[in-house]
Amino acid sequence: MKRQDQSKTNKKDVDLILIAPYCPEAGKTARLKAILQYSLEGYSWDEITTVSELEHADLKGKRILFAISLGKSGINLTWYTMMKYFRLHQSSLEDAVGGVILDGNCEFYTKSAGRSMVFTTNRAGCTFPGRPLVEGTRTLHNYDIQAKNLHMDNLQAYMEAGRQLVENVVQYRKPQCERPKLLVLHAGNRKISNSLQLWEMTEQHLQDFEIRRISLRNGFIRDCRGCAYDVCHHFGEEGSCFYGGPIAEEVYPAILDCDGLVMICPNYNDALSANLTAFINRMTALFTTHRFYDKALFGVIVSGYSGGDIVAEQLISGLNMNKTFALPGKFAILETANSPGEILQIPGIEEKAAAFADQIRNHLKGRESHD
């Protein structure tokens, strides 16, 4: 493990851990090294580049920056071996806080790689602040808007994003809510929904919370129409949307009022249901005038067969990476149940629901508490 210390001397503890998987081709890492040099200026850090170093590191409670060069293929073999370690050691990142910088040499793979690695490390306990992914594609066209708004070129905008990410990771703190407010969104039928039954098992352990449940099943939920930015922003300033309806009238105010958002997500076709997807898309109007860094995202995901990780990654990309909701460690409970009521037959399901309730409480109250 290599120790780097900039502008700080005689300091026992470093500001963060840099996990930068080794890449044998130096030419592929030059841009990422420049981003890191700028982003980490003034901070001290320890660097981990190999699996051997990772296996001997204590990462619990640490601030971590994952920085990976993906090249043209979108694959970093050293990171794959590290990801295997995290998947097999699901308490290795308890109470850690992380951010991700991915640098690629084509226009693809950075977002999909980011979703996968955040899901994996979150399952190991790592919390991610809102918008935890900074990605650089080959052309950096993904920074066109940011560069224009900041009056700089795309590379400078990329560097600024990296710098802001490091600050967000280092400065992140859990909320300290006395009586947290949870908003629970679903589109299911309670009589047959395994997902809703799993949430109800969880909810009974959260008597010290204020919980509001809204069904998106009833009423006509229109998907986003893709308004021009100035039109979307205008409606967002009014706390509304072009289409209005239950999303703007009921859900928007509830979002602004809550401390945590719980998404109840049955997985039928390896995708979020249509109404839940429409909700995420329609969040854009509110997002033009509000940020949600102080709100936490949780998920209850039940698959009929498999693929719960795919749905979890959709929540991560749509609401954590895009809409800035914080992603607490182990943000989602994922189970497999097909026939109505089958969720109740899973061995230990009550204990799993209670443990998930403790995860929610630990994050929103800033401490561990057990019923």
Secondary structure, 3 states (H helix, E strand, C coil): CEEEECCCCCCCCCCEEEECCCCCCHHHHHHHHHHHHHHCCCCEEEEECCHHHHHCCCCCCCEEEEEEEEECCCCCHHHHHHHHHHHHCCCCCCCCEEEEEEEECCCCCHHHHHHHHHHHHHHCCCEECCCCEEEECCCCHHHHHHHHHHCCCHHHHHHHHHHHHHHHHHHCCCCCCCCCEEEEEECCCCCCCHHHHHHHHHHCCCCCCEEEEEECCCCCCCCCCCCCHHHHHHHHHCCCCCCCHHHHHHHHHHHHHCCEEEEEEEECCCCCCHHHHHHHHHHHHHHCCCCCCCCEEEEEEEECCCCHHHHHHHHHHHHHHHCCCEECCCCEEEEECCCCCHHHHCCCHHHHHHHHHHHHHHHHCCCCCCC
